[in-house]
Amino acid sequence: MIDEVLAELAAFGVRPKVRFVWSIEGSGVEEEVPDVIHLHRTMLIADRIPRAVVELSERYSALTFRAMIRHELGHALLFAAPKAARTPAFRRLFGDVRTKYRVGTVIDEVGRRIRRHGGLANPRYRRVVSLYAASHPHEQFAEAVRIALATHGDRGAIEAWAARHDAGHHAVAQIRFAAGWLATYR
């Protein structure tokens, strides 16, 4: 599965020098060590989830092992090339990554947005790829990379994804930005 996602990245011309390590405590990438991606081992069973459930979860967070790899690669690539996060275009679409990072678990973050703000029924969440993305600009970007890789950066596929999941124009712009950034990443 990792090789398949790396092949998706290679289609953009990106061949990162990253190392994947298993974790029992969660997935992630440390900003200071962007070449090491921790993968939560129990996510391997997520690929047994029925496709219909996965489709419904797309706007909540990365639910499958493949989606998690895509998401974490988004973090790793941005942490390795942080200059992109300082551009006006990035800040307009994702926000300022210097914002205090108080992100809890995916379940905590998504649950908080459902309980406090009405979840996906709240129009403000049409602006981001997923409820988890709303937790911090880094997460917004990683989730946009997740969908950019899943759609291979194809404009029509991005639009179809957004229509299927009722994502707004801003979320589409985030995914397009991520796809364009991947295409120029070196």
N, C-alpha and C positions, 0 to 999 in steps of 0.2 A: 504494500500500500504506500509506503514511504517513497519507494522508487517511482510509483505512478504519479504522485503529487510532484516530485522533483522533475518528472518528464513534463508535467503541465507548466512548471516554471521555465524549463528549458525551451518550451515553445515560445516564450516571451524573450528568450535569449539570456535568461538568468540561470546561472549555475553556481549557487552559493556554496561556499566551503563551510558547511555546518555539520554538527555531530548531534545525533539523536541519542538521548539516554532515557531509560525507563525511570519512572517515578511512581511511588505509591501514594504520594500526597497531593498530586495535582499536576496540571500541565502549565508550562510557562517558559519564559525567556527572561533572563536577567539582563537589564540594560547594559551593565558593565561587561557582560560575557555573551554577546549576541550570536556567537557561533555555536553555542550549546543550547539545544532545544530539549526541554524536559517533556516527556509524553506520559500522561497518566495511563498506566498499564490497564486499569479496569475499563478504559474506553474501548478496548478491543471488542468487548461484548456488545457495545452500542450498535455495531453493524448488523446485529440480529434483529434490530427494531424494524417493523414493517415499513416499507417505503412510504405508505400513506401518512404514517405518524411522522416520519422524517420530514416529509413535505410540509406538514402542518407546523413543524417546529422551526422552520427556516428563519422566521422573523423573531424568534425568541433567543436562540443562540446556536452555536455549533454543537450539533448533537452526535454526529458520527465521528469515528476515528479519522476518516479522511478530512472531514470539515475541520476538526481540531488541528490537524497537521497544517492545513492551509492557513488557518487563523494564526497559529504560532509562527509560521514562516513569515507572515506579515509583520509580526513584532520583530523577529530576528533581522529582517531586511531593513526595517526602519531604524532599529537601534544601531545597525552597522553603518547606515548612511543617514544620520540624524539631521543633516542640513535641510532635507526636504521638509521637515516639520517646522522649519523657521520661515518658510515662504508664505507670502500673503495668500496664495491660492489654497495651500494646505490649511492655514488658520481659518480662512473663510468657510471651508467645507467641514473641517473636523474640530476646530477649536485650538486652544493653546495647550500643548502637551505639558507645560510647566504647571498646569493646574494641579492642586494637591491630589495625589493618587490614593484614594481610599476605596479601592475596589475589593469587595468581599468575594465569596464564591459565586459562581454563575447562578446557582439556585437562589442565594440571598439577593443578588442584584436584580434578577428577573422578577423574583417574588415581590420585592419592594416596589417595583414599577407597576406590577399588577395590583397590589393592595392599595398603594397610595395614590396612584395616578390613573387607574382604569385600564392599564395595559395597552394593547394594540387598538383598543377603542378610542384612545386619546389621540387626537389629530397630531399632536406634537411628535409622536413616535413614527409618523410617516416620514419624518426628516432623516431618520437613521435606518441602517440596514436591519438592526435587530434591537430588542429591548436591552440586551447585554451591551450593545454598542453605546447606548446612552450613558453608560457609567463613567466613561473617560475618553478623551480624544484618542489615546492609544488604542482603546478597544474599538472605537469607531473605525479607525484605519484598518486594524487587523480584520475586522468583520467585512470591510469593503474589499480587502484583498481576498478573503475567503470566497466571496461571490465572484470577484473578477476571475479568479482561477477556475471556479466551477463553470463559469460561462465562457471561458477561454478569451475573455475580453471582447467578445463579439457584441457589437452594439445592439443587434436584434435580439440576441439571447439575454442581454442585460435588461432591455425593455420588456421582454416577455417575462423574465423573472419578477421584475417590479410590478407588472400588471397582475401576475398570478398571486402575488403576496401583498398587494395594495400598498406598495412602498411609493412614496412621493418622489417628486422631481429632484429634491435635494439628495435623497438616498441614491438615486440613479447617478447624479453628478459625482457622488463619493465613489461609487463603483467604477465609473468611467475614469476618474482621476487615478484610482489605484491601478487600473489596467494600463493607462498611459504611462504612469510612473514605472510600472514593471517593464514595459516595453523599452524604456530608456535607462533602466537600472544597469549600472556597471560596477 
